[in-house]
Amino acid sequence: MGSTLFVFLLMKLQTHILILLACWLSALLCFSCSKPKESRSETFLTQSDQVITTQDTKKRKPLKSPNRRLEIPAYLTDREEEIVYHTDFTLSYNRRRLLPNWVAWKLTPTRFKGKEQRAENFQPDFTIQHGPIAYDSDYRQSGYSRGHMCPAADCKHSRAAMNECFLLSNICPQNKEFNAGDWAELESICRHWANVYDSIFVVCGPVVEKNVQYQTIGKNRVTVPQRFFKVVMRWNGRNRADAIGFIYDNHARHHEMSYYAVSVDEVEQLTGIDFYPQLPKDVERRAEATFDTRRWKGMR
């Protein structure tokens, strides 16, 4: 009788211990789930030259992605790339270089016949989600201009477009004379072509080659490109497209535009970027293989 009672009490005690253990484990699990996860810590410098980490960049908000448009190149697989969509241009951001790999937009007369004034307000691009970004302090006293890829004069139709074209993700360090000279002339003739042909599709950016040691500027070490490219295409919507490319040195030189003209295929070979992949393949091949300056009105 005594031994039976002892076994009964022992079993009851074990049951209570198991219940208490289960409650303790449940409470521990709930605490672990409610504890905030630590963010990836990646250090870079702000405009005020203070070190911050990615936990502090919560104001970076991603933008919704529209369908891939005709001007947007193929995705890159051989370098850093984050696609960023803005109101009137799209860019591929390289967080290693703190530069765009490319900036693409469709240019129409409506865009440059507006009355918006230049913003003159260069700002970091907080829509970029991954890695460090450039700040205006990187360019100050660097000896280089803040060179627009999508120019301000192409964004005069709305204040939003004008403000976004002054985001530093759309900017590269450029030689001052080059920026105000041959590069500005190319920007101007593109607006002329958009006016003549109703619309053109433009992609431009820095030429950054592998195994080349580049100069950098600023605390965040923004790469200074040695060359720039621009490709322009017009399409009649059926089976005809005309395209032309340009390659410029980032130096003070003054030549006629035809001096810099090349085929789009040559720009692709130099940059590793596949332009206009949305075109029908046979149309793309014909347009990119050669160029004819006589088919681009006003070109010298």
C-alpha positions in Angstrom: 0.0 0.0 0.0 2.8 2.4 1.0 4.8 1.7 -2.1 1.7 2.2 -4.4 1.1 5.6 -2.8 4.7 6.6 -3.3 4.6 5.7 -7.0 1.4 7.7 -7.4 2.9 10.8 -5.8 6.1 10.5 -7.9 4.1 10.3 -11.1 2.1 13.5 -10.0 5.3 15.3 -9.3 6.8 14.4 -12.7 3.6 15.7 -14.4 3.9 19.0 -12.6 7.6 19.3 -13.5 6.8 18.6 -17.2 4.0 21.3 -17.2 6.4 23.9 -15.6 9.1 23.0 -18.1 6.7 23.4 -21.0 5.6 26.8 -19.8 9.2 28.0 -19.4 10.1 26.9 -22.9 7.0 28.6 -24.3 7.9 31.9 -22.6 11.5 31.7 -23.8 10.3 31.1 -27.4 7.9 34.1 -27.3 10.7 36.4 -26.0 13.1 35.3 -28.7 10.5 36.0 -31.4 9.6 39.4 -30.1 13.2 40.5 -29.8 14.1 42.8 -32.8 16.5 41.4 -35.3 19.8 43.2 -35.7 20.4 44.9 -39.0 23.4 44.2 -41.2 26.0 46.7 -40.3 27.7 48.4 -43.3 29.8 51.5 -42.6 29.9 54.5 -44.8 30.2 58.3 -44.5 27.4 60.9 -44.5 27.5 64.4 -45.9 28.6 65.6 -42.4 31.4 63.1 -42.5 30.0 61.1 -39.6 30.2 57.3 -39.7 26.8 55.7 -39.8 25.5 52.2 -40.6 22.6 50.8 -42.6 20.4 50.7 -39.5 20.3 54.5 -39.8 19.1 54.5 -43.4 15.4 53.7 -42.8 14.3 56.7 -44.8 15.4 55.0 -48.0 12.2 53.9 -49.6 12.0 51.6 -52.6 10.1 52.7 -55.7 7.7 50.4 -57.6 9.1 49.0 -60.8 7.3 49.7 -64.0 7.5 47.2 -66.9 10.9 47.3 -68.6 10.7 50.0 -71.2 12.4 50.2 -74.6 15.3 52.3 -73.4 16.3 50.1 -70.5 19.3 47.9 -71.1 19.6 44.2 -70.2 20.4 43.3 -66.6 24.1 43.2 -65.7 25.7 40.2 -64.2 29.4 41.1 -64.2 29.2 44.1 -61.7 27.3 45.6 -58.9 23.8 46.7 -60.0 20.6 48.0 -58.3 17.9 49.2 -60.6 16.3 52.5 -59.5 13.2 53.9 -61.1 12.6 57.7 -61.0 9.9 59.8 -62.5 11.4 60.3 -65.9 14.6 58.2 -66.0 15.8 54.8 -64.8 19.3 54.0 -63.6 21.5 51.1 -62.7 23.4 51.9 -59.5 26.9 50.6 -58.8 27.5 50.7 -55.0 31.2 49.9 -55.4 31.8 52.9 -57.7 29.1 55.2 -56.2 28.1 55.9 -59.8 25.4 54.8 -62.2 26.4 52.0 -64.5 23.9 53.6 -66.9 21.0 56.1 -66.9 18.2 55.6 -69.5 15.2 57.7 -70.5 12.8 58.4 -73.4 13.2 62.0 -74.6 10.2 63.8 -76.1 9.7 67.5 -76.8 7.3 67.8 -73.9 10.1 67.1 -71.5 12.3 70.0 -72.5 9.7 72.6 -73.5 8.5 73.1 -69.9 9.2 76.1 -67.8 10.7 74.6 -64.7 14.0 76.3 -63.6 17.1 74.3 -62.7 17.0 72.9 -59.2 20.7 73.5 -58.4 20.1 71.3 -55.3 22.3 68.2 -55.4 21.0 65.6 -53.0 21.9 62.0 -52.0 19.5 59.4 -53.5 17.9 57.7 -50.5 15.8 55.5 -52.8 18.9 53.3 -53.2 18.5 50.3 -50.9 21.9 48.7 -50.8 25.4 50.0 -50.0 26.9 53.4 -49.6 25.8 56.4 -51.7 27.5 59.7 -52.8 27.0 63.0 -51.0 27.5 66.5 -52.2 30.5 66.9 -49.9 32.3 64.3 -52.0 32.3 66.7 -54.9 33.2 69.9 -53.1 36.6 71.2 -53.9 37.4 68.1 -55.9 38.2 70.0 -59.1 35.4 68.1 -61.0 32.0 69.2 -62.1 28.8 67.4 -61.0 28.1 66.0 -64.5 24.5 65.1 -65.2 23.8 61.9 -67.1 20.1 62.7 -67.7 20.5 66.5 -68.1 18.4 69.1 -66.3 17.3 70.6 -69.6 15.6 67.3 -70.4 13.5 67.6 -67.2 11.8 71.0 -67.5 8.3 69.7 -67.6 7.8 69.0 -63.9 9.3 70.0 -60.6 9.5 66.3 -59.5 11.5 65.4 -62.6 13.8 68.5 -62.2 14.5 67.6 -58.5 15.2 64.0 -59.3 17.7 64.8 -62.0 19.8 66.5 -59.3 20.0 63.3 -57.2 23.7 62.3 -57.0 22.8 58.8 -58.4 22.4 60.7 -61.8 25.8 62.4 -61.4 29.4 61.6 -62.3 32.6 63.6 -61.8 33.4 65.3 -65.1 36.1 67.6 -66.3 34.7 71.1 -66.1 35.5 72.1 -69.7 34.3 68.8 -71.0 31.0 69.1 -69.1 30.3 72.6 -70.4 31.7 71.9 -73.9 31.4 68.7 -76.0 29.2 66.9 -73.5 26.7 69.8 -73.4 26.7 70.0 -77.2 25.7 66.3 -77.3 22.9 66.9 -74.8 21.7 69.8 -77.0 21.7 67.8 -80.3 19.7 65.0 -78.5 16.9 67.5 -77.8 17.0 68.6 -81.4 16.6 65.0 -82.5 13.7 64.5 -80.1 12.1 67.5 -81.6 12.7 66.4 -85.2 11.8 62.7 -84.7 9.1 63.1 -82.0 11.0 60.9 -79.5 14.4 59.2 -79.0 15.6 56.6 -76.5 18.8 57.6 -74.7 21.2 55.7 -72.5 24.4 57.1 -71.1 26.9 56.6 -68.3 30.6 56.2 -67.4 32.9 53.7 -69.0 34.4 51.8 -66.0 36.7 49.0 -67.1 38.0 46.0 -65.1 41.6 46.0 -63.9 41.9 49.8 -64.1 43.0 51.8 -61.1 40.7 54.9 -61.0 41.1 58.2 -59.2 38.4 58.8 -56.5 37.1 61.9 -54.8 35.6 62.6 -51.4 35.5 60.7 -48.2 33.1 58.2 -49.8 35.6 57.6 -52.7 33.5 58.3 -55.7 35.1 56.9 -58.8 36.3 59.4 -61.5 35.7 57.8 -64.9 38.2 58.3 -67.7 35.5 58.0 -70.4 31.8 58.4 -71.0 29.3 56.8 -73.4 26.0 57.7 -74.9 23.8 55.7 -77.2 20.7 57.1 -79.0 18.0 55.2 -80.8 14.8 56.1 -82.7 12.2 53.5 -83.8 9.4 53.7 -86.2 7.5 51.0 -84.3 7.6 48.4 -87.1 10.8 47.0 -88.6 13.1 50.0 -88.7 15.3 51.5 -86.0 18.3 53.8 -86.3 20.9 54.0 -83.6 24.2 55.8 -83.0 26.8 55.7 -80.2 29.3 58.1 -78.8 32.5 57.7 -76.7 34.1 60.7 -75.0 37.3 61.1 -73.0 36.8 62.9 -69.6 39.1 65.7 -70.7 38.9 69.2 -72.2 38.8 68.5 -75.9 36.9 70.2 -78.7 36.0 68.2 -81.7 33.0 67.9 -84.0 30.5 65.4 -82.9 31.2 63.0 -85.7 34.7 62.6 -84.2 33.2 60.7 -81.2 30.5 58.7 -83.2 30.7 54.9 -83.2 28.2 52.1 -83.7 26.2 50.9 -80.7 27.9 47.5 -81.1 31.2 49.2 -80.4 29.8 50.8 -77.2 28.5 47.4 -76.1 31.9 45.8 -76.6 33.6 48.5 -74.6 31.0 48.7 -71.7 29.7 45.1 -71.6 26.1 46.5 -71.6 23.4 45.1 -73.9 21.4 48.1 -75.2 17.8 48.0 -76.5 17.1 44.3 -75.8 13.4 44.9 -76.1 13.7 45.6 -79.9 12.9 42.7 -82.2 16.2 40.9 -82.6 16.6 41.4 -86.3 15.8 45.1 -85.9 18.3 45.4 -83.0 21.1 43.7 -84.9 20.7 46.0 -88.0 20.4 49.2 -85.9 23.4 48.5 -83.7 25.9 47.1 -86.2 26.5 50.3 -88.1 25.7 54.0 -88.0 25.2 56.8 -90.6 25.6 60.4 -89.5 23.6 61.6 -92.5 20.5 60.0 -90.8 20.8 62.3 -87.8 19.8 65.8 -88.7 22.0 68.6 -87.6 25.0 66.4 -86.8 28.4 67.7 -87.7 
